[in-house]
Amino acid sequence: MTLEPLLSSEQIELAIYRSVAYFGQEWTANLSALAKSIRHFGVEANNHSIVGRLEGLYLDKYIDLAKWSSGVMSARTEWRDGEQFFYAGDFKMQITPQGQKYFETLELREKAPGLDEIAATPRKERPLVFISCGQAVPAERALGRAMAQAVEDLSECEGYFAQNQTSLQGLSQHVLGALNRCAAFVAVLHHRGSVKTRHGEHIRASVWVEQEIAIAASRVHVTGQEIPVLIYIQNGIQREGLRDLLILNAIPFEAEDDVIHHFKEALSTGHFQPTASSISEEKDDPYERATRKQFEASVSSLDETAQKVLRRIVEHDSINEFKLIQEFGENVRDHLYKIENLGIIEHFVKEGEPRLHWRIKEHMRRAARLYFSAAVP
């Protein structure tokens, strides 16, 4: 049997399904949030097309549609005004049993051999080697570029040096994203002047590079996934605190030439060996990447305090409401309500213990933990 490629309307339907399935089997959201989610799954569609596919899926009984009205959840058929239902506020989408079978068929057709795989499947990314290096002077920037080029020349990976990033999106977003998905990590700590304390005077390193080391270490702790690490530290820099624990095996150097010579030799001999096996298959999964993007989009709609409340819940899976009130004040329930509306948590007031929603799948939990582990405290 030959499977036909997906029509554009079916691509929209599959993106709707994936948007809902991200939260389990149902999702309450507005049309704008749904459209944004559909784009995250690689499908471009205007609101009119999305509403048309929602109506079609509902008539075919592949999804259920409902909306709150006067304190009652009313089915789509009870709303004569379609624009009022879809364009004014949130509505609930739920996958039906027959719909589950239909969407699984669409996924089978999407992945079927013989189809246009370039259009159907996002390009698999090469494993990334993150180069954390100072940029205070031209010699430091040149070293970072040379190390990234060495990765390209001597391994199957892509070298990432932050200066190479020219996207109009925020630089910090790209740096944190690269730290989250890198298959190996390299840091170069240069002198950054003297610091006087009550214990005397010592030479410190780049605070920015130290922060990137700490974020990479946090990611390893959260995911439990070890990655190859190589750290160079300029002679004279004092090791202290967490930095001392993180760079026990750091390689001392005097000048930039020492670093690039050692780094190329380590790549050539295999002493430092970042490969595709350094990163789990799920990191190359386009669905997993889209999941992380959708979570980021959902969280970005929350104000700063609500994000901090969600972070506490993610850190503990569940937390006593009294503790949240102590930290964030009596109006914490307003923030919990906003988060609950996104379908990320469930909160029973009588129990007083908000928790991650039971329908949320493990890939979403990973997305949440990675998001907050990369966020600047």
Secondary structure as UniProt FT lines:
FT   HELIX           8..21
FT   TURN            22..23
FT   STRAND          26..29
FT   HELIX           31..40
FT   TURN            41..42
FT   HELIX           47..59
FT   TURN            60..61
FT   STRAND          63..69
FT   TURN            70..71
FT   STRAND          72..75
FT   HELIX           76..78
FT   HELIX           82..87
FT   STRAND          91..95
FT   HELIX           97..111
FT   TURN            113..114
FT   HELIX           117..120
FT   STRAND          128..133
FT   HELIX           138..154
FT   STRAND          158..161
FT   HELIX           162..164
FT   HELIX           171..181
FT   STRAND          182..189
FT   STRAND          191..197
FT   TURN            198..199
FT   STRAND          200..205
FT   HELIX           207..223
FT   STRAND          229..234
FT   TURN            235..236
FT   HELIX           241..246
FT   TURN            247..249
FT   STRAND          251..253
FT   HELIX           256..269
FT   HELIX           276..278
FT   HELIX           281..284
FT   HELIX           286..300
FT   HELIX           304..316
FT   HELIX           321..328
FT   TURN            330..331
FT   HELIX           332..341
FT   TURN            342..343
FT   STRAND          345..346
FT   TURN            349..352
FT   STRAND          355..356
FT   TURN            358..359
FT   HELIX           362..374
//
